[in-house]
Amino acid sequence: MRLRKGDRVVHPALPEWGVGEIAEHVCGPMAHVVFPAAGRRTVERLGLVRATPPPARPFAPAAPALPWVEAFLERYPGGFADREYALGERQRLLDGARRAAVFLAPAALAGALAAGRHAAICAAASDIAGQSGLVPDDGAAVLRDLDDRDARRVGRALRELLHGAAPYPERFDAFATCLDEVGAGSWELATVLPMLAFPDTHLVIEPRPVTSVAAALAFDLLWRPEPNWDTYGRALSFGHFLQDTLAPLGPIDFLDLAALLHRA
């Protein structure tokens, strides 16, 4: 099968990657492909299958008639499978998820804490959060300016939040309290790292768009301005509700919902 730059393909052995697009002219046995759920990958050309071309705006007829959904589709006519979206906003969030998988993994955090590299943990968390584009620059930067005592507290609380054994509501409230006590408390910072580490189960909370969209859909978030589990637990339920509501757009995980809500 001859493939050219721009061709849409699938990898039969990895269907969860979605419909990818050839990113460069194919010369030789390997092809560079951008997949919506896996980012840019180099794969064997013979292992790819050409995808059926979609209509120009495949999701719009079935998508909910909501202003923020219409605005998203105006920008990305192909919904969450849109090439520009996959290469831009989703790729940025996938990059953050990959950094989280490296620097915030259980062994990485345990090793850094054991070695007393608390500032390095906070610096990595600051970079990952800031580069997501979902946290105000000054909010993420606070983590870099902590003294060693506060950096140690945040590092330990972050490890417990992401990988602890206690019930998650307790871990979330403890992390939110820790951030508040060191002067870094915010909904964005309390939730962006869990989402990037576990994008299938956690959602970043940007207060303005999340509350406005929830109000438009008559969904009670039990909202309180300070990060807390009661509200966050409801927000996660809201995330699943949005996944069902926006199913025609093809959301893969909460990264897609975060990107859409960021524009709301």
C-alpha positions in Angstrom: 0.0 0.0 0.0 1.4 3.4 -1.0 1.1 6.0 1.7 1.5 9.8 1.4 1.7 12.6 3.8 -1.8 13.4 5.0 -3.2 9.9 4.5 -5.4 8.7 7.4 -4.5 5.3 8.7 -5.2 2.9 11.6 -3.0 0.4 13.3 -5.0 -2.9 13.4 -3.0 -4.2 16.4 -3.6 -1.0 18.4 -7.1 0.2 17.6 -7.2 2.3 20.8 -4.7 4.7 19.2 -7.5 5.9 16.9 -7.3 7.1 13.3 -3.9 8.6 12.7 -2.5 10.8 10.0 0.8 10.3 8.0 3.0 13.2 9.2 5.8 13.0 6.6 6.5 11.6 3.2 6.9 7.9 3.5 10.2 6.6 2.2 11.3 3.1 3.3 9.7 0.6 5.7 8.8 3.0 8.5 6.1 5.8 8.6 5.7 8.7 11.0 2.1 8.9 12.1 0.2 11.2 14.5 -2.5 9.3 16.4 -5.1 11.1 18.5 -4.6 8.8 21.5 -0.9 8.1 21.2 0.7 11.2 19.6 3.5 10.9 17.1 4.7 7.4 16.5 7.1 5.7 14.1 5.6 2.4 12.9 6.1 -0.1 10.2 4.4 1.0 7.0 3.2 -2.5 6.2 1.4 -2.7 9.6 -0.9 0.2 8.7 -4.3 0.1 7.1 -5.8 3.1 5.3 -8.8 4.6 7.1 -12.1 5.5 5.4 -12.1 9.3 4.8 -14.6 11.0 7.1 -17.1 13.6 5.9 -16.0 17.2 6.2 -17.8 17.8 9.5 -18.7 14.3 10.8 -19.8 15.1 14.3 -21.7 18.4 14.0 -25.1 17.0 13.1 -25.2 14.8 16.2 -23.3 17.1 18.6 -25.2 18.9 21.3 -26.4 22.4 20.3 -24.5 24.2 23.0 -22.6 27.5 22.3 -19.3 26.2 23.6 -19.6 22.9 21.6 -20.4 24.9 18.5 -17.4 27.1 19.1 -15.2 24.1 19.5 -16.5 22.5 16.2 -16.0 25.8 14.4 -12.4 25.7 15.4 -12.0 21.9 15.0 -14.7 20.6 12.5 -13.6 17.0 13.0 -14.3 17.1 16.7 -11.7 15.4 18.9 -10.4 13.5 15.9 -9.6 16.7 14.0 -6.0 16.8 12.8 -5.3 20.3 14.0 -6.6 19.5 17.4 -4.7 16.2 17.6 -1.4 17.9 16.6 -2.0 20.9 18.8 -4.0 21.0 22.0 -4.2 17.2 22.5 -0.5 16.7 21.7 0.4 19.3 24.4 -1.6 17.5 27.0 -0.3 14.1 25.9 3.2 15.5 26.3 2.3 16.5 29.9 0.9 13.0 30.5 4.1 11.4 29.3 6.2 13.7 31.5 4.0 12.8 34.5 4.4 9.1 33.7 8.2 9.6 34.0 8.7 12.2 36.8 5.7 11.4 38.9 5.8 7.6 38.7 5.8 5.8 42.1 9.5 4.8 41.8 10.6 8.2 40.7 8.8 10.0 43.6 10.0 7.4 46.1 13.6 7.7 45.0 13.5 11.5 45.0 12.0 11.6 48.5 14.5 9.1 49.8 17.4 11.2 48.4 16.0 14.4 49.8 15.4 15.9 46.4 12.2 17.7 47.4 12.9 20.8 45.4 13.4 18.7 42.3 9.9 17.1 42.8 8.3 20.5 43.1 10.2 21.8 40.1 9.1 18.9 38.0 5.5 19.3 39.2 5.6 23.0 38.4 6.9 22.4 34.9 4.4 19.7 34.1 1.5 21.8 35.4 2.6 25.0 33.8 3.3 23.5 30.4 -0.2 22.0 30.3 -1.6 25.5 29.7 -4.3 24.8 32.2 -2.8 26.4 35.2 -2.0 30.1 35.6 1.8 30.7 35.2 2.1 32.3 38.7 0.1 29.4 40.2 2.5 26.7 38.9 5.6 28.9 39.6 4.8 29.0 43.4 6.0 25.4 43.7 9.5 26.4 42.5 9.8 29.0 45.3 9.1 26.8 48.3 11.6 26.4 51.0 12.9 22.9 51.7 10.4 22.3 54.6 7.4 23.2 52.4 8.9 21.4 49.4 9.2 18.2 51.5 5.6 18.5 52.6 4.4 19.0 49.1 6.5 16.2 47.7 5.2 13.7 50.3 1.6 14.9 49.8 1.9 14.6 46.1 3.2 11.0 46.3 0.3 10.1 48.6 -2.2 11.8 46.4 -1.0 9.9 43.3 0.0 6.6 44.7 -1.1 6.3 48.4 -3.1 3.5 49.9 -5.7 5.6 51.8 -9.1 6.3 50.3 -8.8 8.8 47.6 -11.1 11.4 49.2 -8.8 11.6 52.2 -5.7 11.8 49.9 -7.3 14.6 47.9 -8.3 16.7 50.9 -4.8 16.2 52.4 -3.1 17.4 49.2 -5.4 20.4 48.9 -4.8 21.4 52.5 -1.1 21.0 52.0 -1.1 23.3 48.9 -3.2 25.9 50.8 -0.9 25.9 53.8 2.2 26.5 51.6 0.5 29.3 49.7 -0.1 27.3 46.5 -3.8 26.4 46.9 -5.9 26.5 43.7 -8.3 24.2 42.0 -6.1 24.0 38.9 -3.0 23.0 40.7 -4.8 20.5 43.0 -6.3 18.7 40.0 -4.1 19.0 36.9 -1.4 16.6 38.1 -3.8 13.8 38.9 -5.4 14.3 35.4 -2.1 14.2 33.6 -1.0 11.1 35.6 -4.4 9.3 35.2 -6.3 10.9 32.3 -8.9 8.2 32.2 -10.1 8.9 35.7 -9.3 12.5 36.7 -10.3 15.9 35.4 -8.6 19.3 35.9 -10.9 21.9 37.4 -10.7 25.4 36.0 -13.3 27.1 38.1 -14.8 29.6 35.6 -15.5 27.3 32.6 -16.4 24.2 34.7 -18.9 26.1 36.9 -20.4 27.9 33.9 -20.8 24.8 31.8 -22.2 22.8 34.8 -24.7 25.6 35.4 -25.8 25.6 31.8 -26.5 21.9 32.0 -28.2 22.2 35.4 -25.6 19.9 37.0 -25.1 20.6 40.8 -21.3 20.5 41.6 -21.8 21.3 45.3 -19.4 24.1 44.4 -17.1 25.6 47.0 -14.3 27.9 45.9 -11.6 26.1 47.8 -10.5 22.6 46.6 -12.3 19.9 48.5 -13.4 16.3 47.8 -17.1 16.8 48.0 -17.0 19.2 45.1 -14.3 17.3 43.2 -16.2 14.0 43.5 -19.2 15.7 42.0 -16.9 17.2 39.3 -15.7 13.8 38.3 -19.3 12.6 38.0 -19.9 15.7 35.8 -16.9 14.6 33.7 -18.5 11.3 33.0 -21.8 13.0 32.3 -20.0 15.2 29.8 -18.3 12.2 28.2 -21.8 10.7 27.5 -23.2 14.0 26.4 -20.3 14.7 24.0 -20.0 11.1 22.7 -20.7 12.3 19.1 -17.5 14.3 19.2 -15.4 11.2 20.1 -13.7 12.1 23.4 -11.0 9.6 24.3 -10.4 10.6 27.9 -10.5 13.6 30.3 -7.7 15.3 28.4 -10.2 16.0 25.6 -12.8 17.3 28.0 -10.2 19.5 29.7 -9.3 21.0 26.3 -12.9 21.7 25.4 -13.8 23.1 28.8 -10.7 25.4 28.7 -12.3 27.0 25.6 -15.8 27.3 27.1 
